[in-house]
């Protein structure tokens, strides 16, 4: 696991995983039509969707900390920060 303990791998995972999880969540929950009807209104469903999409990153951070992959977990946290900040900004 030490071979993959790099910041840039964590950042890439942290940026891609929430986007993939968010799209899968929208598709499985059937939220395409409600999102089209709301026209991505500020607040409401968008901020919640952004916040829910960060949960897999938080689980990975916990997993990487328990396996002592410190750089990888820090990279995932840095990659998740844009989604967390966007969810807080959308909620305002």
N, C-alpha and C positions, 0 to 999 in steps of 0.2 A: 504494500500500500504506500510505502514511502516514495516509490517511483512516481506516483501520481500526485504527490503532495506539493502542488504548485499553485500560486495565486491565480494565474491566468486560466487554469482549468476550472477553478472554483468560480471565477467571474463569469465564464462562458456558461457553466451549468446554472448559476444564479440568475442569469439573464434569460436563458432559454426555457428552463423548467416552468416558471410561472406562466409564460405565454402559452406553452403547450397545455399545461393543466387548465388554464382558463378556457381555451378553445374546447377541450374535451368536456369540461364542466358545462359550458354553454350548450354543447351538442347533446349531451346525455340528459340534461334537465329540460331541454326543449325551450330554451330562452331566446332563440333567434327572432321570433315574431315579437315578443315583448320589447326586445332591444330595438328593433326597427320602428316600432310604434312610439317609443319614448324619444327617438332621435338622439340617443346618448345624452340625455338631460344631465345637467350638473347635479351632483349629489345622488342620493338614492341608490339605485341598483348598480351603477358603475363603480362607486367607491367600495361597495360591498363585494362586488366581483373582483376588483383589484386586490382587496384585502384577503379574500378567500384563496386567490391564486398564489399567494405567498406561503401558504401553509406547507406545501411540499419542501420548499426551501428551508423552512424552520426545522422540519423533520430531518433533512439532510445535515443541517448544522449540528443537531444533536448527535446524529450518527457519526459524523466525522470527529466531533469532540471526544466521543467515547472511544474511538479507535485511534485517538491522538494524532490525527491528521490536521495539525493546527493551521497550516497555510491554506489548505483546501477549504476548511470551514470558514476562515476569514474571507476568502475569495467569494464563497457562496453568499456570505452576509453582505459584502460589498455589492454583489450582483443583485441582491434582493432589495437594496435600499431605494433604487428608483421606483419600484412598484409600491413600496411602503409610503414613500413621499407622495407619489401620485394619488394614492388612495386617500391620504390625509388632505391633500389639496382639493380633490374632487368632493370631499365631504363638506368643505367650507362653503 
